[in-house]
Amino acid sequence: METQYGALKLSDVRRRFDRAATDFDAADFVHRACREGLIERLLPVKIEPARILDLGAATGSGSRQLAKAYRKSRVVSYDVSGSMLRIAKQKKSFLSKVTEVQGDALGLPFRAGCFDLVFANLLLPWISDLPACFTEVARVLKKGGVFAFSAIGPDSLANMRSAWSDEDHHVNRFPDMHDIGDALVNAGLSDPVLDVDYLTVTYRNYDDLYRDLTASGARNCLVHRRQSLTGKGRFREMESALAASFEAGELPLRLELVYGHAWGTGPRPRPGEYLLSPASIGKRAGR
């Protein structure tokens, strides 16, 4: 999956979000819309989580909302960006039950089966190896716990992607929900339920578009992108091609939003290991 959809350089992802932290909340309208949609989809799920992991928490808006929705829970805000988490810490109340932890989603520093709910709002577009991420989620999720997530689908930013005439990597390619569902099951999560929604964001000019991309941390972090600077000529060619997408003086960018949740099945044995219940061990026969 990493080769097909584009590997991301983790150090670049961290640096982009560190730089974006100060202005992120002013430009997080897509994150905010997805967060509301994800929490809305969680409401019919009957859970009372004691411990919640907000995976890819950014400045902690989702963590604070989860703590309010599940008042008896303790929430861990987990993110790769230390700058994002510092702002999250500043924004929470003195009596908050939210704790900030920095780290990589592919190596969670938590014991197996310690969370009742893992919440990941728009984390997946920044993960190169979805199977590895889902395996970690399955490991830390209790049996019967819920993994709830949102992601960006492959129909997103089609006009922006096609506007680049060269063969360089400018816009990431995103997995569809069928591939996500398969990866969830293969990681040991059960009964995945996924649905798709669409969001169109419009811009009056390119400067506003570039400013929002920078402020939300959504700049190019692809490993195989051009390492030298993209010249003004290439940008002008892209903008000229993208101009055909303007409607009534505005540029629409369509996003395919994938929402889903799956259930934890408990710890899985490592290769060569077997899990046995003591109840399954019969008494030793007498002689």
C-alpha positions in Angstrom: 0.0 0.0 0.0 2.9 2.3 0.7 4.2 2.0 -2.9 0.8 2.4 -4.5 -0.3 5.5 -2.7 2.9 7.4 -2.1 5.4 7.2 0.7 5.6 10.2 3.0 8.7 11.4 4.7 7.9 11.5 8.4 10.5 14.2 9.2 8.9 16.5 6.6 5.4 15.8 8.0 6.5 16.7 11.5 8.2 19.8 10.2 5.2 21.0 8.2 2.9 20.6 11.2 5.3 22.2 13.6 5.4 25.2 11.4 1.6 25.2 10.9 0.8 24.9 14.6 0.3 28.6 15.3 -2.2 29.2 12.5 -3.7 25.7 12.3 -6.9 26.4 14.2 -7.7 29.3 11.8 -7.4 27.0 8.8 -8.7 23.7 10.1 -12.2 24.0 8.6 -11.8 20.7 6.7 -10.5 19.0 9.9 -13.4 20.6 11.8 -16.0 19.4 9.3 -14.6 15.9 9.4 -14.4 15.8 13.1 -18.1 16.8 13.4 -19.0 14.2 10.9 -17.0 11.5 12.7 -18.4 12.3 16.2 -21.9 12.4 14.7 -21.4 8.9 13.4 -20.2 7.8 16.8 -23.3 8.8 18.6 -25.4 5.7 17.8 -22.5 3.5 19.0 -23.3 2.5 22.6 -19.9 2.9 24.3 -18.8 4.3 27.6 -15.0 4.5 27.1 -12.8 4.9 30.2 -9.7 5.6 28.1 -9.6 7.3 24.7 -6.7 7.7 22.3 -7.0 10.7 20.0 -4.6 9.7 17.3 -3.3 12.6 15.3 -4.7 15.1 17.7 -3.1 18.3 16.3 -4.0 21.2 18.6 -6.4 19.0 20.7 -9.8 20.3 19.5 -11.0 16.7 19.0 -9.6 15.6 22.4 -11.4 18.3 24.2 -14.6 17.5 22.4 -14.3 13.8 23.2 -13.6 14.6 26.9 -16.8 16.7 26.9 -18.8 14.0 25.2 -17.5 11.2 27.4 -17.1 12.9 30.8 -15.9 9.9 32.7 -13.1 9.2 30.3 -9.4 10.1 30.2 -8.1 11.2 26.8 -4.6 10.9 25.4 -3.8 13.5 22.7 -1.2 11.8 20.5 0.6 13.6 17.7 3.9 13.6 15.8 4.2 17.4 16.2 5.5 18.7 19.5 4.4 22.3 18.5 0.8 21.2 17.9 0.8 19.5 21.3 2.2 22.5 23.1 -0.7 24.6 21.8 -3.1 21.8 22.8 -1.8 21.9 26.3 -2.2 25.7 26.4 -5.9 25.4 25.3 -7.1 22.8 27.8 -8.6 23.7 31.2 -6.8 23.3 34.5 -8.9 20.3 35.5 -8.8 18.7 32.1 -8.5 14.9 31.9 -6.5 15.2 28.7 -2.8 14.2 28.5 -0.5 15.0 25.6 2.0 12.5 24.2 4.2 12.9 21.2 5.1 10.1 18.9 4.7 8.2 15.6 1.4 6.4 14.9 3.4 3.4 13.6 5.0 2.8 17.0 2.5 3.6 19.8 4.1 3.6 23.3 1.2 2.0 25.0 0.5 -1.4 26.4 -1.8 -3.8 24.6 -5.5 -3.5 25.1 -5.5 -0.3 27.1 -7.9 1.9 25.1 -11.7 1.6 24.8 -11.8 4.1 21.9 -9.2 5.1 19.3 -10.3 8.3 17.4 -8.3 9.3 14.3 -9.6 12.4 12.4 -7.8 12.8 9.1 -4.7 11.0 10.3 -4.7 8.4 7.6 -3.7 10.8 4.7 -0.4 11.3 6.6 0.3 7.6 7.0 2.4 5.8 4.4 1.9 2.3 5.8 -1.8 1.8 6.7 -1.5 -1.9 7.5 1.2 -1.1 10.1 -0.9 1.7 11.6 -4.0 -0.5 11.8 -2.0 -3.2 13.4 -0.9 -0.8 16.2 -4.4 0.4 16.6 -5.7 -3.2 16.9 -2.9 -3.9 19.5 -3.8 -1.1 21.9 -7.6 -1.4 21.5 -9.5 -3.5 24.0 -11.6 -6.4 22.8 -15.0 -4.8 22.0 -13.4 -1.3 21.8 -14.0 1.0 18.8 -11.7 2.5 16.2 -13.3 5.5 14.6 -11.6 7.4 11.8 -12.0 9.7 8.8 -9.8 9.8 5.7 -9.5 11.4 2.3 -10.7 9.3 -0.6 -9.1 8.9 -4.1 -11.6 11.2 -5.9 -10.2 14.2 -3.9 -8.3 17.1 -5.6 -8.7 15.6 -9.0 -8.6 18.9 -10.8 -5.5 20.0 -8.9 -3.7 16.7 -9.6 -4.5 16.8 -13.3 -3.3 20.4 -13.6 0.3 19.4 -13.2 1.5 18.4 -16.6 4.9 16.9 -15.5 5.5 13.5 -14.0 6.7 14.7 -10.7 4.8 13.8 -7.5 2.8 16.9 -6.4 -0.5 15.6 -5.0 -0.8 12.4 -2.9 -3.0 9.5 -4.1 -5.4 8.2 -1.5 -6.6 4.7 -0.9 -10.3 3.9 -1.5 -12.6 2.6 1.2 -12.4 -1.0 0.0 -8.6 -1.1 0.4 -9.0 0.6 3.8 -11.6 -2.0 4.8 -9.4 -4.9 3.7 -6.4 -3.5 5.7 -8.6 -3.1 8.8 -9.7 -6.8 8.7 -6.1 -8.0 7.9 -4.9 -6.1 11.0 -7.3 -8.0 13.2 -10.1 -5.4 13.5 -13.6 -6.7 12.9 -16.9 -5.7 11.3 -15.7 -2.5 9.6 -18.4 -0.1 8.5 -17.5 2.7 6.0 -19.3 5.4 4.2 -18.4 8.3 1.9 -19.4 12.0 1.9 -18.2 14.9 -0.2 -17.1 18.4 0.7 -16.3 21.2 -1.8 -14.1 24.0 -0.7 -13.9 27.1 -2.9 -11.2 29.8 -3.4 -11.3 33.2 -5.1 -7.6 33.1 -5.9 -4.5 30.9 -5.7 -2.9 32.9 -2.9 -5.8 32.0 -0.6 -5.4 28.3 -1.6 -1.7 28.2 -0.9 -2.1 30.0 2.4 -4.6 27.5 3.6 -2.5 24.6 2.5 0.5 25.9 4.4 -1.5 26.9 7.5 -3.1 23.4 7.7 0.2 21.6 7.1 -1.0 20.2 3.9 2.0 20.8 1.7 3.9 18.2 -0.3 5.7 15.6 2.0 6.0 12.8 -0.6 9.3 11.0 -0.5 9.5 10.9 -4.3 8.7 14.6 -4.9 11.1 16.8 -6.8 14.0 17.7 -4.5 14.8 20.9 -6.2 12.6 24.0 -6.1 9.6 24.0 -8.4 10.2 26.9 -10.7 7.8 29.8 -11.3 7.3 28.6 -14.8 5.9 25.2 -13.7 3.6 26.9 -11.2 2.3 29.2 -13.9 1.6 26.2 -16.2 -0.2 24.5 -13.4 -2.3 27.6 -12.6 -3.1 28.1 -16.2 -4.4 24.5 -16.5 -6.3 24.9 -13.2 -8.0 28.1 -14.4 -10.3 25.9 -16.5 -11.9 24.7 -13.2 -13.0 28.2 -12.1 -16.8 28.6 -11.8 -18.3 32.0 -11.3 -15.0 33.4 -10.3 -14.2 30.7 -7.7 -12.1 27.6 -7.8 -13.8 24.5 -6.3 -11.7 21.8 -4.8 -13.8 18.6 -4.2 -12.8 16.3 -1.3 -14.1 12.7 -0.9 -14.4 12.0 2.8 -14.3 8.5 4.0 -15.7 7.7 7.5 -15.5 4.4 9.2 -15.3 2.4 12.4 -14.3 -1.1 13.3 -14.2 -3.2 16.5 -11.2 -4.4 18.5 -10.8 -8.2 18.9 -8.2 -8.2 21.6 -4.4 -9.0 21.4 -3.3 -11.2 18.6 -0.5 -13.7 19.1 2.9 -12.9 17.5 4.2 -15.3 14.9 5.0 -18.6 16.7 2.9 -17.7 19.7 -0.4 -19.2 20.7 -3.0 -17.9 23.2 -4.8 -20.5 25.3 -7.6 -19.9 27.8 -6.9 -21.7 31.1 -10.5 -23.0 30.9 -9.6 -24.9 27.7 -6.9 -26.9 29.5 -8.4 -30.2 30.7 -7.5 -32.1 33.8 -4.6 -34.5 33.7 -5.9 -38.0 33.5 -5.1 -40.3 36.5 -3.1 -43.4 36.2 
